[in-house]
Amino acid sequence: MQLAPAPLNPGRWRTALVVIARDEAPRIARLLDSVAPWVDQLLVLDTGSQDDTAGVAQRCGAEVRHFAWCDDFSAARNAALAAAGADWHLVMDADEWLQEGGPALAALRHTAPEFVGVLRLDDRGAAAGLVHTWLSRVLPGTLRYAGRVHEQPQHALPQRRLPLVVGHDGYAPERLAAKRGRNHALLQAELQAAPDDAYLWFQMGKNQGVYAPQASDPAAEHAAAAQALQRADALRPAQAPWAHDLAARLLYALRCAGRHAEGWAWAEARLQTHEDSPDFFFALGDLLLDWTATRPGDALALLEMAEAAWRRCLELGERPDQSGSVQGRGSHLAAHNLALVCEGLGRAEEARALRLRFKLPG
């Protein structure tokens, strides 16, 4: 629950919300109203709206500027940052809103802009459920972005996690339909210029996986996603913050593409790398369970391996601190799968205990 706004107390450093938006009239007031009590300025850069985005933003107290869209998110972000010109910039999108952390945001007025602030994005529209992602979105005034899509702030500053939680529903089905294809084309262009960029390959695989269920050939799309994610895994830095997310997505893509043996071999070689990720073990359990359909002679052994993976999820518990983690994979989602396995193996009492412990239906 949002706390009451702190009294406006201008500090040494000016703060601004910076947004780029197009045709976001139904959503943008939610964003602006959630942030307005905590910052000194609201800046909206309209990139060509055909609806009343600009009017809604102005009625919410935002300054509105206009920008001719050029298929380059960094160019738009940087134009918005330059227009705001604050000491601290909170960068958000119109399909997001501030859920928690207003006082910490207001405190930036009295905090030197010497680091990059990282906030938690809770995606409530994703097919997997509630997904937690940590993003660098609180930027000192001089920082700028690079990259036409999935743009990143360019800096060598220390990063600090802030108690800011942002909601997001841009992956709801009706919103996905509007975005389909746009990011893929921009990612292809970026990868032509930087073919060894691990993060771009990760985003390409993620993008293909998100849209695969709506594709004419979902299995082929999942296979393409797996190829991109494998490329990202081969190129990524050892401590990439999205490594666990990549691993879970790759196992999911290989499962959907019917490449179970390949997925198991890949996962087995990386059990220690991802030993503290419930998302990794959850996806591994799903892959092993799915494999039983094509390996009936090994079904019991595969079920036991899947059970072990989901029990590991419960041992680890929820890990919202890990970027890309899905809420429930360290608790009720894993418990649900375990209960089904226990019932299938004739262990009704174990299944009942799991359902009671995690308040599962059935």
Secondary structure by P-SEA (a helix, b strand, c coil): ccccccccccccbbbbbbbbbccccccaaaaaaaccccccbbbbbbcccccaaaaaaaaabbbbbbbcccccaaaaaaaaaaaacccccccccccccccccaaaaaacccccccbbbbbbbbbccccccbbbbbbcccccccccccccccccccccbbbbbccbbbbbccccaaaaaaacaaaaaaaaaaaaaccccaaaaaaaaaaaaaaccccccaaaaaaaaaaaaaaaaacccccccaaaaaaaaaaaaaaaacaaaaaaaaaaaccccccccaaaaaaaaaaaaaaccccccaaaaaaaaaaaaaaaaaaacccccccccccccccaaaaaaaaaaaaaacaaaaaaaaaaaacccc
